[in-house]
Amino acid sequence: MPQDLHDLVVQTRAAADRGDIPAIAALYHPNACLPTIAGRFAIGRDAIAEHFAAVLPGVPADIHHEPTQVHIHHVTPQIALVDSIGETCRATASGEREVLSVEAFTMVAVREGNEWLWAGVRGVLLPKEPSS
């Protein structure tokens, strides 16, 4: 399990890219709260796993989220806010990267013993920079 917040970000992204629902759910605190695209809250690991099981199969395999900026703010030794901006992108036929959307997330992480776990996540779609 992640002992550092950067590892938590990387492991979450990697598990999502693999579609590994149990691995994603294990990165959340047992009482974590996640807003869903259905306008409800998934509370607890089982509900979070169900949410990702419903959402991730609809994501094409060539779509990936790439964090471009991560800022960590330790509120206390046991609580941190992780602000992340990232791009959802895919490779084009020519091998270039096509940015589909830009998202910003504020994630609440809590330390349980020596490991960090997500306790909550809030996200927003940002306007994409116009193409030149």
SULQUI-V198047 format. One record per residue. N is the residue number from 1. PHI is phi in degrees with one decimal (999 if undefined). Layout:
# SULQUI-V198047
[[N,PHI] [N,PHI]]
This chain:
# SULQUI-V198047
[[1,999] [2,-66.7] [3,-102.2] [4,-139.4] [5,-67.4] [6,-64.4] [7,-61.9] [8,-61.3] [9,-62.3] [10,-64.0] [11,-65.7] [12,-64.1] [13,-62.0] [14,-63.6] [15,-64.7] [16,-65.8] [17,-62.6] [18,-81.2] [19,71.8] [20,-88.1] [21,-60.1] [22,-59.6] [23,-67.5] [24,-62.5] [25,-59.6] [26,-66.4] [27,-86.0] [28,-105.7] [29,-61.7] [30,-55.3] [31,-108.1] [32,-62.9] [33,-126.1] [34,-128.1] [35,-69.9] [36,-109.0] [37,-69.4] [38,-82.7] [39,77.6] [40,-124.6] [41,-111.9] [42,-97.4] [43,-116.0] [44,94.7] [45,-59.5] [46,-62.7] [47,-66.9] [48,-66.9] [49,-61.0] [50,-61.4] [51,-59.8] [52,-66.7] [53,-64.3] [54,-80.8] [55,-90.5] [56,-63.9] [57,-61.2] [58,-81.8] [59,-90.9] [60,-58.0] [61,-62.0] [62,-88.7] [63,-95.0] [64,-137.6] [65,-102.7] [66,-117.7] [67,-62.0] [68,-105.4] [69,-144.6] [70,-134.4] [71,-125.3] [72,-109.6] [73,-124.0] [74,-79.2] [75,-78.8] [76,-141.2] [77,-61.8] [78,-106.2] [79,-133.1] [80,-140.6] [81,-104.5] [82,-118.6] [83,-94.4] [84,-137.6] [85,-116.4] [86,-149.6] [87,-116.1] [88,-94.7] [89,-144.5] [90,-150.2] [91,-83.4] [92,-84.3] [93,-59.2] [94,-84.6] [95,89.2] [96,-80.9] [97,-91.3] [98,-105.2] [99,-84.2] [100,-93.2] [101,-158.7] [102,-124.0] [103,-123.4] [104,-123.0] [105,-128.1] [106,-117.1] [107,-113.3] [108,-98.5] [109,-117.3] [110,-124.8] [111,-92.9] [112,-116.7] [113,65.7] [114,-99.3] [115,-117.8] [116,-102.0] [117,-135.1] [118,-74.9] [119,-110.1] [120,-170.6] [121,-140.5] [122,-129.1] [123,-133.2] [124,-150.7] [125,-80.1] [126,-106.1] [127,-63.1] [128,-79.7] [129,-62.2] [130,-63.8] [131,-71.1] [132,-87.0]]
